[in-house]
Amino acid sequence: MDHDAEIDVTGLLCPLPVLKARKRLQALQSGQVLRVRADDPAAIVDLPHFCAQAGHALLAMDVDGPAQVYVIRKG
């Protein structure tokens, strides 16, 4: 899936993946897409919840080896 920016937060534990995603999304324009790669077990709950609360669209969630990949469109 096409994306405008990407961050790799593997190795970071809650709440850092969400905090880093939020910071990176702040630099994007509305409608742009961020790809996040994470391996924190809590990210599977935290990132979708963050998107819902902040008004962003979670376009995709996938598994890539030991990590999860999230694709988020900024609201």
MOQUIRA-V543545 format. One line per field, one symbol per residue. ss: DSSP state (A for helix, B for strand, O for the rest). phi: phi as a letter, one per 30 degrees, with the letter a starting at -180 (. if undefined). Layout:
# MOQUIRA-V543545
ss = ???
phi = ???
This chain:
# MOQUIRA-V543545
ss = OOOOBBBBOOOOOOOAAAAAAAAAAAOOOOOOBBBBBBOOOOAAAAAAAAAAAAOOBBBBBBBBOOBBBBBBBOO
phi = .dbcabbccdiccecdeddddddddddcdejdcccccbbdedddcddddeeddciccddabbcbidccbccbcdd
